[in-house]
């Protein structure tokens, strides 16, 4: 009953968008208002992971831009730009909003979707922390990581320091992400959910989506 009342109270209607900025907002985001107390700390931690990730991508972009002006490395700059403009909204929609809504509505299927997408996120931040050159088509300087750190420090000192800071942000997000998925899984189990229940919900949602001809609401 409490879950239904909270869902009705915090549904789309009547809530003024307040995120990401007060002057440019497209959604309502209030952990204290919408999330059940037992999940609140977990969601706040996931939000911290998201913010560190966004900060890392923005900082990485500025380092790539500095390198472009210094070394005319436009390909790496373009890749860093793509990482930023796709990664920040993508992470919000694909995994952060999933865990936020799942903890708000207490739906097992939402947690399952989060786990799948968050594993992709963990893979990316580990990749970014290492930044192996030319792997998967990534430009050498499109990410500030461990494997190109030494060369960065031997070049321009200012850019080398900036490179180190971004690398540490990616590394911190990698560690925080591992802690976050463990915490969410504990929260998932403490809510009485099981993977079998999540798969059953996924099956029902899939049937419903196929019947109505839409898939957008199945995993929200």
C-alpha positions as CSV (number, residue, x, y, z in Angstrom):
1,X,0.0,0.0,0.0
2,X,2.8,2.4,0.9
3,X,4.5,1.7,-2.4
4,X,1.3,2.4,-4.4
5,X,0.7,5.6,-2.4
6,X,4.3,6.8,-3.0
7,X,4.1,6.0,-6.7
8,X,0.8,7.9,-7.1
9,X,2.2,10.8,-5.1
10,X,5.4,11.0,-7.1
11,X,4.1,10.1,-10.5
12,X,4.6,12.2,-13.6
13,X,1.7,14.6,-12.9
14,X,2.1,17.5,-10.5
15,X,5.8,17.4,-10.2
16,X,7.8,20.4,-11.5
17,X,11.0,19.3,-13.3
18,X,14.0,20.3,-11.2
19,X,16.9,18.3,-12.8
20,X,19.7,18.6,-13.9
21,X,19.6,22.4,-13.4
22,X,16.9,24.8,-12.1
23,X,17.2,26.9,-15.2
24,X,17.1,23.9,-17.6
25,X,15.2,21.0,-16.2
26,X,13.5,18.2,-17.9
27,X,12.6,15.7,-15.1
28,X,11.8,15.6,-11.4
29,X,14.5,14.2,-9.2
30,X,14.3,14.1,-5.5
31,X,15.7,11.1,-3.6
32,X,14.4,12.2,-0.2
33,X,10.9,12.7,-1.5
34,X,10.5,9.7,-3.9
35,X,12.7,6.9,-2.6
36,X,11.7,4.6,0.2
37,X,14.0,5.1,3.3
38,X,15.4,1.6,3.1
39,X,16.7,2.3,-0.4
40,X,17.6,6.0,0.0
41,X,21.3,5.6,0.9
42,X,21.8,3.2,-2.0
43,X,20.3,5.5,-4.5
44,X,22.3,8.4,-3.2
45,X,25.5,6.3,-3.6
46,X,24.5,5.4,-7.2
47,X,23.9,9.1,-7.9
48,X,27.4,9.9,-6.6
49,X,28.8,7.2,-9.0
50,X,26.9,8.9,-11.9
51,X,28.1,12.4,-11.0
52,X,31.8,11.2,-10.7
53,X,31.4,9.5,-14.1
54,X,29.9,12.7,-15.7
55,X,32.7,14.8,-14.2
56,X,35.3,12.4,-15.5
57,X,33.9,12.5,-19.1
58,X,33.6,16.3,-19.1
59,X,37.2,16.7,-17.7
60,X,38.4,14.1,-20.2
61,X,36.9,16.2,-23.0
62,X,38.7,19.4,-21.9
63,X,42.0,17.5,-21.8
64,X,41.4,16.2,-25.3
65,X,40.5,19.8,-26.4
66,X,43.7,21.1,-24.9
67,X,45.7,18.4,-26.8
68,X,43.9,19.3,-30.0
69,X,45.0,23.0,-29.8
70,X,48.5,21.9,-28.8
71,X,49.0,18.9,-31.2
72,X,46.1,19.2,-33.7
73,X,44.8,15.8,-32.6
74,X,41.3,16.3,-33.9
75,X,40.4,12.5,-34.0
76,X,41.0,12.1,-30.3
77,X,39.1,15.3,-29.6
78,X,36.1,14.0,-31.6
79,X,36.1,10.7,-29.8
80,X,36.3,12.4,-26.4
81,X,33.3,14.6,-27.4
82,X,31.3,11.5,-28.4
83,X,32.1,9.8,-25.1
84,X,30.8,12.9,-23.3
85,X,27.7,13.6,-25.2
86,X,26.6,10.0,-25.4
87,X,28.0,8.8,-22.1
88,X,26.4,11.3,-19.7
89,X,22.8,11.1,-20.9
90,X,23.2,7.4,-21.8
91,X,24.3,6.5,-18.2
92,X,21.4,8.5,-16.8
93,X,18.8,6.8,-18.9
94,X,20.2,3.3,-19.1
95,X,21.2,2.6,-15.5
96,X,20.8,5.5,-13.1
97,X,17.2,6.3,-13.8
98,X,16.5,2.5,-13.8
99,X,17.7,2.0,-10.3
100,X,16.0,5.3,-9.2
101,X,12.6,4.1,-10.6
102,X,13.1,0.6,-9.3
103,X,13.7,1.7,-5.8
104,X,10.8,4.1,-6.1
105,X,8.3,1.5,-7.4
106,X,10.0,-1.6,-6.0
107,X,9.8,-3.5,-9.3
108,X,12.1,-6.5,-9.7
109,X,12.3,-6.2,-13.5
110,X,13.7,-2.7,-13.2
111,X,16.5,-4.0,-11.0
112,X,17.3,-6.7,-13.6
113,X,17.6,-4.1,-16.3
114,X,19.8,-2.0,-14.1
115,X,22.2,-4.9,-13.4
116,X,22.5,-5.6,-17.2
117,X,23.2,-1.9,-18.1
118,X,25.4,-1.3,-15.1
119,X,27.7,-4.2,-16.1
120,X,28.3,-2.3,-19.4
121,X,29.0,0.8,-17.4
122,X,31.6,-1.0,-15.2
123,X,33.2,-2.4,-18.3
124,X,33.6,1.0,-19.9
125,X,35.0,2.7,-16.8
126,X,37.6,0.0,-16.4
127,X,38.4,0.4,-20.1
128,X,38.7,4.2,-19.6
129,X,40.9,3.8,-16.5
130,X,43.4,1.7,-18.5
131,X,42.8,3.5,-21.9
132,X,44.6,0.9,-24.1
133,X,45.6,2.8,-27.3
134,X,43.8,1.9,-30.5
135,X,41.8,-0.9,-28.8
136,X,38.2,-1.2,-30.2
137,X,39.0,1.7,-32.5
138,X,39.6,4.1,-29.6
139,X,42.1,6.9,-30.5
140,X,45.2,7.0,-28.3
141,X,44.5,10.2,-26.6
142,X,40.7,10.1,-26.5
143,X,40.8,8.8,-22.9
144,X,43.1,9.7,-20.1
145,X,44.2,6.4,-18.6
146,X,47.1,4.4,-17.0
147,X,48.6,3.1,-20.2
148,X,49.2,6.5,-21.7
149,X,50.0,8.3,-18.5
150,X,53.7,8.1,-18.7
151,X,53.9,9.5,-22.2
152,X,51.4,12.3,-21.1
153,X,53.7,13.3,-18.2
154,X,56.7,13.4,-20.4
155,X,55.0,15.9,-22.7
156,X,53.3,19.1,-21.6
157,X,53.4,19.2,-17.8
158,X,50.0,21.0,-17.4
159,X,48.2,18.5,-19.7
160,X,50.1,15.7,-17.9
161,X,48.7,16.8,-14.5
162,X,45.2,17.2,-16.0
163,X,45.5,13.7,-17.5
164,X,46.4,12.3,-14.1
165,X,43.4,13.9,-12.5
166,X,41.0,12.5,-15.1
167,X,42.6,9.0,-14.8
168,X,42.1,9.1,-11.0
169,X,38.4,10.1,-11.6
170,X,37.9,7.1,-13.9
171,X,39.7,4.9,-11.4
172,X,37.6,6.2,-8.5
173,X,34.4,5.6,-10.5
174,X,35.5,2.1,-11.2
175,X,35.9,1.3,-7.5
176,X,32.7,3.1,-6.6
177,X,30.8,1.2,-9.4
178,X,31.8,-2.2,-8.0
179,X,30.7,-1.1,-4.5
180,X,27.4,0.3,-6.0
181,X,26.4,-2.9,-7.8
182,X,27.0,-4.9,-4.6
183,X,24.9,-2.5,-2.6
184,X,22.1,-2.5,-5.1
185,X,22.1,-6.3,-5.2
186,X,21.8,-6.3,-1.4
187,X,19.0,-3.8,-1.6
188,X,17.3,-5.9,-4.2
189,X,17.5,-9.0,-2.1
190,X,16.5,-7.2,1.1
191,X,13.3,-6.1,-0.7
192,X,12.3,-9.7,-1.0
193,X,13.1,-9.9,-4.7
194,X,14.7,-12.8,-6.6
195,X,16.2,-13.2,-10.1
196,X,13.4,-15.7,-10.9
197,X,10.8,-13.0,-10.0
198,X,12.6,-10.5,-12.1
199,X,12.7,-12.9,-15.1
200,X,9.0,-13.6,-14.6
201,X,8.2,-9.9,-14.6
202,X,10.3,-9.4,-17.7
203,X,8.4,-12.2,-19.4
204,X,5.0,-10.6,-18.5
205,X,6.2,-7.1,-19.5
206,X,7.4,-8.5,-22.8
207,X,4.1,-10.1,-23.5
208,X,2.3,-6.9,-22.6
209,X,4.6,-4.8,-24.8
210,X,4.1,-7.2,-27.7
211,X,0.4,-7.1,-27.2
212,X,0.2,-3.3,-27.1
213,X,2.9,-2.8,-29.7
214,X,5.2,-0.8,-27.4
215,X,8.4,-1.6,-25.6
216,X,9.2,1.8,-24.1
217,X,7.5,1.3,-20.8
218,X,8.6,-2.2,-20.1
219,X,11.9,-1.5,-18.4
220,X,11.3,2.0,-17.1
